[in-house]
Amino acid sequence: MISRTTRLAAALVAALVVATGCGTGDAQSGSNVPTRVFTADNGQVKIPATPKRVIATGYAVPALLEAKAPLVGISTWKRGLPMMTAEDRAKYDQLPKVAGEQAAETNYEAIAQADPDLIVIGVPKPVLADIDLKRLQEVAPVVAIGPSVPSAWRELSRKQSDAAGALAGFDAARQEYGVKAKELTEKYKTVLPQLKLGHVGAYGEVAKGNFQREFTDSWGTNIAQDLGAHYYGQVKVKGGGSKDVSEYPSIEELTSAFADADAITYSVKPDGSVPPSVQYVLDSPLWKQLPAVKAGKTYPFRYTEAATYRAALKTLDAVDQAFAPLLKK
């Protein structure tokens, strides 16, 4: 006769076999792990209250590295490497890469093997069409939290950190940024707010004979705004996302674009070198005719692609360095 102890042991083994055979998403739905409902670009999603194994892609990568989320896999994020701290870069290099720079380069098998309990997709809404969300949802809950206008990285990175249960790390970086921005605002308060500024971005297309003009809340402008910088004008036709805050006039329109600018800022690479799209503008005879250029009031900005508070600290330093001549009498 089989003892009660033997029957209990057999039942336990059977339960373990069934649990092992379930996918992560299925196992979670039947578990006692505390959950909450999170509002994301892909709707209301039930996620773990305290995630333990997180996958991050796109803009979520630098945000969750900085917030010290429990990452088990990430996409590549080459544009952010020059802005990472040594600690974040070491962690970035160590983590398995489960996707490339483009959403279409998602490795679904690698994500499943990482056994996540949450997947944070940091791509713009239109790009979600390139991702098989249903396939990912079979592995773990998926929250899509992507950018709109460039300046929205502040709210974006907070939401990503919140989903991953890493707000403490986020808040520390935000506070440090706030202190520094306040100091620099005070430093430039007598000279910067009075200027009408224009900005030449790094995404013009030389082959098409155009340049990028960035307005308020764009990549090249939004962090300088935290120091009191004012960029005048707005796009003629809003196209959604970054096209709401930047446009691409032909080089022949350079004079009219910046005729009223007291000063002009422009994007350069992290090492300070000028990208071809910006050099195209600087080499134009029309550039030399602009009042701001004649007055010697042009200022290069490094680290204009910052999308987290810690990265933006580097941008603040770069903007401070660029604007330093304004304080010289």
Secondary structure in CASP SS format (residue, H / E / C, confidence):
PFRMAT SS
TARGET T0000
AUTHOR 0000-0000-0000
METHOD secondary structure of the structure
MODEL  1
M C 1.00
I C 1.00
S C 1.00
R H 1.00
T H 1.00
T H 1.00
R H 1.00
L H 1.00
A H 1.00
A H 1.00
A H 1.00
L H 1.00
V H 1.00
A H 1.00
A H 1.00
L H 1.00
V H 1.00
V H 1.00
A H 1.00
T H 1.00
G H 1.00
C C 1.00
G C 1.00
T H 1.00
G H 1.00
D H 1.00
A H 1.00
Q H 1.00
S H 1.00
G C 1.00
S C 1.00
N C 1.00
V C 1.00
P C 1.00
T E 1.00
R E 1.00
V E 1.00
F E 1.00
T E 1.00
A E 1.00
D C 1.00
N C 1.00
G E 1.00
Q E 1.00
V E 1.00
K E 1.00
I E 1.00
P E 1.00
A C 1.00
T C 1.00
P C 1.00
K C 1.00
R C 1.00
V E 1.00
I E 1.00
A E 1.00
T E 1.00
G E 1.00
Y C 1.00
A H 1.00
V H 1.00
P H 1.00
A H 1.00
L H 1.00
L H 1.00
E H 1.00
A C 1.00
K C 1.00
A C 1.00
P C 1.00
L E 1.00
V E 1.00
G E 1.00
I E 1.00
S E 1.00
T C 1.00
W C 1.00
K H 1.00
R H 1.00
G H 1.00
L H 1.00
P H 1.00
M H 1.00
M C 1.00
T C 1.00
A H 1.00
E H 1.00
D H 1.00
R H 1.00
A H 1.00
K H 1.00
Y H 1.00
D H 1.00
Q H 1.00
L C 1.00
P C 1.00
K E 1.00
V E 1.00
A E 1.00
G C 1.00
E C 1.00
Q C 1.00
A H 1.00
A H 1.00
E H 1.00
T E 1.00
N C 1.00
Y H 1.00
E H 1.00
A H 1.00
I H 1.00
A H 1.00
Q H 1.00
A C 1.00
D C 1.00
P C 1.00
D C 1.00
L E 1.00
I E 1.00
V E 1.00
I E 1.00
G E 1.00
V C 1.00
P C 1.00
K H 1.00
P H 1.00
V H 1.00
L H 1.00
A H 1.00
D H 1.00
I C 1.00
D C 1.00
L H 1.00
K H 1.00
R H 1.00
L H 1.00
Q H 1.00
E C 1.00
V C 1.00
A C 1.00
P C 1.00
V E 1.00
V E 1.00
A E 1.00
I C 1.00
G C 1.00
P C 1.00
S C 1.00
V C 1.00
P H 1.00
S H 1.00
A H 1.00
W H 1.00
R H 1.00
E H 1.00
L H 1.00
S H 1.00
R H 1.00
K H 1.00
Q H 1.00
S H 1.00
D H 1.00
A H 1.00
A C 1.00
G C 1.00
A C 1.00
L H 1.00
A H 1.00
G H 1.00
F H 1.00
D H 1.00
A H 1.00
A H 1.00
R H 1.00
Q H 1.00
E H 1.00
Y H 1.00
G H 1.00
V H 1.00
K H 1.00
A H 1.00
K H 1.00
E H 1.00
L H 1.00
T H 1.00
E H 1.00
K H 1.00
Y H 1.00
K C 1.00
T C 1.00
V C 1.00
L C 1.00
P C 1.00
Q C 1.00
L C 1.00
K C 1.00
L E 1.00
G E 1.00
H E 1.00
V E 1.00
G C 1.00
A C 1.00
Y C 1.00
G C 1.00
E C 1.00
V H 1.00
A H 1.00
K H 1.00
G C 1.00
N E 1.00
F C 1.00
Q C 1.00
R E 1.00
E E 1.00
F C 1.00
T C 1.00
D C 1.00
S C 1.00
W C 1.00
G C 1.00
T C 1.00
N H 1.00
I H 1.00
A H 1.00
Q H 1.00
D C 1.00
L C 1.00
G C 1.00
A C 1.00
H C 1.00
Y E 1.00
Y C 1.00
G C 1.00
Q C 1.00
V C 1.00
K C 1.00
V C 1.00
K C 1.00
G C 1.00
G C 1.00
G H 1.00
S H 1.00
K H 1.00
D H 1.00
V C 1.00
S E 1.00
E E 1.00
Y C 1.00
P C 1.00
S E 1.00
I H 1.00
E H 1.00
E H 1.00
L H 1.00
T H 1.00
S H 1.00
A H 1.00
F H 1.00
A C 1.00
D C 1.00
A C 1.00
D C 1.00
A E 1.00
I E 1.00
T E 1.00
Y E 1.00
S E 1.00
V C 1.00
K C 1.00
P C 1.00
D C 1.00
G C 1.00
S C 1.00
V C 1.00
P C 1.00
P H 1.00
S H 1.00
V H 1.00
Q H 1.00
Y H 1.00
V H 1.00
L H 1.00
D C 1.00
S C 1.00
P H 1.00
L H 1.00
W H 1.00
K H 1.00
Q C 1.00
L C 1.00
P H 1.00
A H 1.00
V H 1.00
K H 1.00
A C 1.00
G C 1.00
K C 1.00
T E 1.00
Y E 1.00
P E 1.00
F E 1.00
R C 1.00
Y C 1.00
T C 1.00
E C 1.00
A C 1.00
A C 1.00
T C 1.00
Y H 1.00
R H 1.00
A H 1.00
A H 1.00
L H 1.00
K H 1.00
T H 1.00
L H 1.00
D H 1.00
A H 1.00
V H 1.00
D H 1.00
Q H 1.00
A H 1.00
F H 1.00
A H 1.00
P H 1.00
L H 1.00
L H 1.00
K C 1.00
K C 1.00
END
